[in-house]
Amino acid sequence: MMPLSMLGFLMLMPLLCDADSTCTDDLILNPSEVIVEYGGEVIVNCTNPEDNHDGIYWTNGTTDVEKEEYMAFVTLTVTPSDWDARAQCKLMQNGNVHCTKDLEITVYKNPDGIDMFPIKHEEATVEGMQYQLQCDISEVAPVQNLTVRWYKDNEIIMRDSFTNTTKLPVSESSILTVNISRKDNGAEFRCEAQLDFGPFGPKLPTFLATHRVAVRYAPVFTKDIPEVHFVEEDSNVTLDCEAKGHPLPHFQWTHDGVNMTEYTDKLIIARVNTNTNYTCIAANNLGKITKTIHVNVMRYPTTTPAAARNMPEESPLEDCPLTLTPAELVVRFGDPASANCTTSATNALGMGWETAFGGTGFEKPPIVTWAVEELTYWHFEAYCYVTLQAQCNVSLAVTLYKTPNTVSVSEFRPGPMEEGKEHQLKCDIISVAPVQNLTVK
C-alpha cells in the first residue's frame, strides 16, 4: 500500500495546475488589445462579471501593479518603458490564483525619418536600362507593421512589407526597380512609409520622400517631316528639323552633301530657284538621326509657248477622228505622266502633240505618245492634232494635285470652353491643290 504522504502529493499536483489556468468568461479586458506609442499612456479595465472573487490584480511581468479585493474591476495604466511590455490580469479565489488573462500590448514608434535616392548615379539613367530607387526608413517599430507604397506620378506601382519580428526599432530599406524610357523623363517617384495596424487600429501619419527622374535618350523627331517640300520659284522657304533628346541635341545641315554653317533646328532658304536636297542631322552623345528633304521648285509658264502660238486652227469638221487614252489624266505633282493619241482616219497625213512641255514633232499615224518624267507645272495644257484635208485637235484634260503638307485643328477664339455654349474650331490645311477638289469632313 502506498504511503499516505505520497498520495497527498499526487492529488495536489492537478489542483496546482488548474489554479493558474487561462480565464475565458471570468475576466473581461477593456480594451482587449492595446496599441500604444512608446512613452505614451493607455488605461485598461479588468472586470469579473460574476463578482465572485477574493481579489483582482494586475501584474507587469513579475510585479503586482494594483489589487482590488471587493471591486468587480481593476484598472491598469499602461505606460510602456520597454519595447516588450507585458501585463496580466489575475483572479483570486479561496486565497489562490484562480485564472489569468494576458493583455496584448503593441508598442510602436513612428520613423525618425525617410530618405530616397537612386542606387546608381543619375548619369547612368539611360533609356532602356533598369532604374533602381532606394527608400530608407530609419528607427521604426514594430517593423512587421510597416507598409511602404511606391508611386509614379500619383499612380501606385508597388507595395512592400517586412517580416522581421523584432519589437525593437530598426531601420529598413525598400528598393524599386523599373524599366525606364524617354516617356518617364521628368516623372516624379514617391515613397510613402506608414505603420498599419488594420482597420480598427490607430490611423498614424504617413512619411514620404520624392525623387524626379531625368532620363537620358538619343534624339527623336517631334513631328513628321515631309521628304519633299514644294515651293514656288524665287520664293523663300523654311525647313523644319524639330527634335528632342536628353541631353538636348545639336543640329547640323548639309546641302547636297556639303556642310553648312547652320546649327539650329530650322533652315531658312531665300529665293529658291533650283531643285535641291538638304539634310538635317540631330545628335547627342547617345546617338543621331538624319532627315533628307528634297526642295522641289514649282515653275509656272509666264508666256505662251511657241508651240501653243502655232496651234493649228480647229477643223470645221464636226467630229475629229482622235481618241485619247486615258481621256482624262489625274497626276500627283512631281510624278511622271503619259497619254496616247490614236486616229481612226486612214487618210491622215500626220499627227502629233502640241504642249509647252513634252511636245512631239509631226509623226506618222495612227498613234503618237506624249510623256514627261516629272509633271511640275500647274497651268498645263496639251493637245493632240491630226492633219487630214484640214487639221483638227482634241484637248487632254489634266488635273495636277498635291496632298496637304499638314492638317491641324485649333480653337477659333482661344480661351476656356464652357458647357452649354457654342464654340468654333478651325481646321488649317496647308499647301494643297487643287483646292476646289478638297473636301473637309
LINBELMO-V263824 format. One record per backbone hydrogen bond with DSSP energy under -1.0 kcal/mol. CO is the residue of the C=O (numbers start at 1). NH is the residue of the N-H. E is the energy in kcal/mol with one decimal. If there is no record, write none. Layout:
co:CO nh:NH e:E
co:CO nh:NH e:E
//
This chain:
co:3 nh:7 e:-1.4
co:4 nh:8 e:-2.2
co:5 nh:9 e:-1.5
co:6 nh:10 e:-1.7
co:7 nh:11 e:-1.9
co:8 nh:12 e:-1.4
co:9 nh:13 e:-1.2
co:12 nh:16 e:-2.2
co:13 nh:17 e:-1.8
co:14 nh:18 e:-1.9
co:15 nh:19 e:-1.2
co:18 nh:21 e:-1.2
co:21 nh:100 e:-2.1
co:28 nh:47 e:-2.6
co:30 nh:45 e:-2.6
co:32 nh:104 e:-1.0
co:34 nh:106 e:-2.9
co:36 nh:108 e:-2.0
co:37 nh:40 e:-3.1
co:42 nh:78 e:-3.4
co:44 nh:76 e:-3.1
co:45 nh:30 e:-2.4
co:46 nh:74 e:-2.2
co:47 nh:28 e:-2.4
co:55 nh:92 e:-2.6
co:56 nh:68 e:-2.8
co:57 nh:90 e:-3.1
co:58 nh:65 e:-3.6
co:59 nh:88 e:-2.3
co:60 nh:63 e:-1.3
co:63 nh:60 e:-2.9
co:66 nh:58 e:-1.6
co:68 nh:56 e:-2.8
co:72 nh:48 e:-3.1
co:74 nh:46 e:-2.8
co:76 nh:44 e:-2.8
co:78 nh:42 e:-1.5
co:80 nh:39 e:-1.0
co:87 nh:103 e:-2.5
co:88 nh:59 e:-2.5
co:89 nh:101 e:-2.3
co:90 nh:57 e:-2.0
co:91 nh:98 e:-3.6
co:91 nh:99 e:-1.3
co:92 nh:54 e:-3.6
co:93 nh:96 e:-1.9
co:96 nh:93 e:-2.7
co:99 nh:91 e:-2.8
co:100 nh:23 e:-3.3
co:101 nh:89 e:-2.9
co:104 nh:34 e:-3.2
co:106 nh:36 e:-2.5
co:108 nh:38 e:-2.6
co:109 nh:141 e:-2.0
co:113 nh:138 e:-2.1
co:115 nh:136 e:-3.1
co:117 nh:134 e:-3.1
co:121 nh:124 e:-2.3
co:122 nh:125 e:-1.9
co:124 nh:126 e:-1.8
co:125 nh:216 e:-2.9
co:126 nh:129 e:-1.9
co:129 nh:180 e:-2.0
co:131 nh:178 e:-2.6
co:132 nh:119 e:-2.1
co:133 nh:176 e:-2.8
co:134 nh:117 e:-2.0
co:135 nh:174 e:-2.3
co:136 nh:115 e:-2.3
co:137 nh:172 e:-2.3
co:138 nh:112 e:-2.7
co:140 nh:170 e:-2.1
co:141 nh:109 e:-3.0
co:142 nh:145 e:-1.9
co:143 nh:146 e:-1.7
co:145 nh:196 e:-3.2
co:147 nh:194 e:-2.1
co:148 nh:160 e:-2.8
co:149 nh:192 e:-2.7
co:150 nh:157 e:-2.7
co:150 nh:158 e:-1.3
co:151 nh:190 e:-2.3
co:152 nh:155 e:-1.4
co:155 nh:152 e:-2.6
co:158 nh:150 e:-3.1
co:160 nh:148 e:-2.9
co:170 nh:140 e:-2.7
co:172 nh:137 e:-3.1
co:174 nh:135 e:-2.9
co:176 nh:133 e:-2.3
co:178 nh:131 e:-3.6
co:180 nh:128 e:-2.8
co:181 nh:184 e:-2.0
co:182 nh:185 e:-1.6
co:184 nh:187 e:-2.6
co:187 nh:213 e:-2.4
co:188 nh:153 e:-3.1
co:189 nh:211 e:-2.5
co:190 nh:151 e:-2.5
co:191 nh:209 e:-1.9
co:192 nh:149 e:-2.7
co:193 nh:207 e:-2.8
co:194 nh:147 e:-2.6
co:198 nh:201 e:-1.1
co:207 nh:193 e:-3.3
co:209 nh:191 e:-2.9
co:211 nh:189 e:-3.2
co:213 nh:186 e:-2.9
co:216 nh:127 e:-2.8
co:217 nh:246 e:-1.9
co:220 nh:244 e:-2.5
co:227 nh:294 e:-3.6
co:229 nh:296 e:-2.7
co:231 nh:298 e:-2.8
co:232 nh:235 e:-1.7
co:235 nh:272 e:-2.7
co:237 nh:269 e:-3.2
co:239 nh:267 e:-2.5
co:242 nh:222 e:-1.8
co:244 nh:220 e:-2.2
co:246 nh:217 e:-1.7
co:250 nh:283 e:-2.3
co:252 nh:281 e:-2.6
co:253 nh:260 e:-2.8
co:254 nh:279 e:-2.5
co:255 nh:258 e:-1.6
co:258 nh:255 e:-3.0
co:265 nh:241 e:-2.9
co:267 nh:239 e:-3.2
co:269 nh:237 e:-2.5
co:272 nh:234 e:-3.9
co:276 nh:295 e:-3.0
co:277 nh:256 e:-1.9
co:278 nh:293 e:-3.6
co:279 nh:254 e:-2.4
co:280 nh:291 e:-2.0
co:281 nh:252 e:-1.8
co:282 nh:289 e:-2.5
co:283 nh:250 e:-2.7
co:284 nh:287 e:-1.3
co:287 nh:284 e:-2.5
co:289 nh:282 e:-2.5
co:291 nh:280 e:-2.9
co:293 nh:278 e:-2.5
co:294 nh:229 e:-3.2
co:295 nh:276 e:-1.7
co:296 nh:231 e:-2.3
co:298 nh:233 e:-1.9
co:305 nh:309 e:-2.1
co:306 nh:310 e:-2.0
co:308 nh:311 e:-1.3
co:320 nh:322 e:-2.8
co:321 nh:344 e:-1.3
co:323 nh:342 e:-2.4
co:325 nh:340 e:-2.8
co:327 nh:397 e:-1.0
co:329 nh:399 e:-3.2
co:331 nh:401 e:-2.6
co:332 nh:335 e:-2.5
co:335 nh:375 e:-1.9
co:337 nh:372 e:-2.6
co:339 nh:370 e:-2.8
co:340 nh:325 e:-2.7
co:341 nh:368 e:-2.2
co:342 nh:323 e:-2.7
co:350 nh:387 e:-2.9
co:351 nh:363 e:-3.6
co:352 nh:385 e:-2.6
co:353 nh:360 e:-1.7
co:354 nh:383 e:-2.3
co:363 nh:351 e:-2.4
co:366 nh:343 e:-2.2
co:368 nh:341 e:-2.4
co:370 nh:339 e:-2.3
co:372 nh:337 e:-2.2
co:375 nh:334 e:-2.8
co:378 nh:380 e:-1.3
co:382 nh:396 e:-2.6
co:383 nh:354 e:-3.1
co:384 nh:394 e:-2.3
co:385 nh:352 e:-1.9
co:386 nh:392 e:-1.8
co:387 nh:349 e:-3.0
co:390 nh:388 e:-3.6
co:392 nh:386 e:-2.2
co:394 nh:384 e:-2.5
co:397 nh:329 e:-3.4
co:399 nh:331 e:-2.7
co:401 nh:333 e:-3.1
co:402 nh:433 e:-2.1
co:406 nh:430 e:-2.5
co:408 nh:428 e:-2.9
co:410 nh:426 e:-3.8
co:418 nh:421 e:-1.7
co:424 nh:412 e:-2.4
co:426 nh:410 e:-2.6
co:428 nh:408 e:-2.1
co:430 nh:405 e:-2.9
co:433 nh:402 e:-3.1
co:434 nh:437 e:-1.7
co:435 nh:438 e:-1.7
//
